[in-house]
Amino acid sequence: MDLNEAILGQEYIIKAVDTGGDEEMEGFLFSLGCYSGEPITVVDKKKNLVVSIKDARYSIDPELAASIMI
């Protein structure tokens, strides 16, 4: 399942990042610490998702969240 389907407050392990070959998006996610094996938690869901990765919080849009498999 992708990150859009995550339950609030539950920690997941990133299984894969599938950007459909978009190297810029993949590089951006990697710079946030978003890669296979890394824990991720959805903290809030409104228009965008607020996620916690490595003691930092980021706001990501649903399109970006769809590329993160958990």
C-alpha positions as CSV (number, residue, x, y, z in Angstrom):
1,M,0.0,0.0,0.0
2,D,1.1,3.6,-0.4
3,L,1.5,6.3,2.2
4,N,-1.9,7.8,1.5
5,E,-3.5,4.7,3.0
6,A,-1.5,4.9,6.3
7,I,-3.2,5.2,9.7
8,L,-2.4,8.3,11.6
9,G,0.2,7.9,14.3
10,Q,1.3,4.3,13.3
11,E,4.9,3.8,12.4
12,Y,5.6,2.0,9.1
13,I,8.7,0.9,7.3
14,I,9.3,2.2,3.8
15,K,9.4,-0.8,1.4
16,A,10.0,1.1,-1.8
17,V,10.0,4.5,-3.5
18,D,8.4,4.3,-6.9
19,T,8.6,7.6,-8.7
20,G,8.0,6.1,-12.1
21,G,11.5,7.0,-13.3
22,D,11.3,10.7,-12.1
23,E,14.9,11.1,-10.8
24,E,14.3,14.6,-9.5
25,M,11.5,13.4,-7.3
26,E,13.5,10.4,-6.2
27,G,16.4,12.6,-5.3
28,F,14.2,14.9,-3.3
29,L,12.7,12.1,-1.3
30,F,16.1,10.6,-0.7
31,S,17.3,14.0,0.6
32,L,14.5,13.9,3.2
33,G,15.7,10.5,4.4
34,C,12.8,8.7,2.6
35,Y,14.2,5.4,1.3
36,S,13.7,1.7,1.7
37,G,14.1,0.4,5.3
38,E,13.5,3.8,6.9
39,P,10.7,4.2,9.5
40,I,8.0,6.8,8.6
41,T,4.9,8.0,10.5
42,V,2.0,10.0,9.2
43,V,1.4,12.7,11.9
44,D,-1.5,14.6,10.2
45,K,-3.7,14.3,7.1
46,K,-5.5,17.3,5.7
47,K,-4.9,18.6,2.2
48,N,-1.3,17.3,2.4
49,L,0.2,14.7,4.7
50,V,2.6,15.6,7.5
51,V,5.1,12.9,8.0
52,S,7.8,12.2,10.5
53,I,11.1,10.9,9.2
54,K,14.3,10.8,11.3
55,D,13.1,13.2,14.0
56,A,12.0,15.8,11.4
57,R,8.5,16.6,10.0
58,Y,7.7,17.3,6.4
59,S,4.5,18.2,4.5
60,I,4.1,16.2,1.3
61,D,1.3,16.3,-1.2
62,P,-0.8,13.2,-2.1
63,E,1.0,12.6,-5.4
64,L,4.3,12.4,-3.6
65,A,2.8,10.2,-0.9
66,A,1.5,7.8,-3.6
67,S,5.1,7.0,-4.6
68,I,6.1,5.9,-1.1
69,M,5.2,2.2,-0.6
70,I,4.8,1.0,3.0
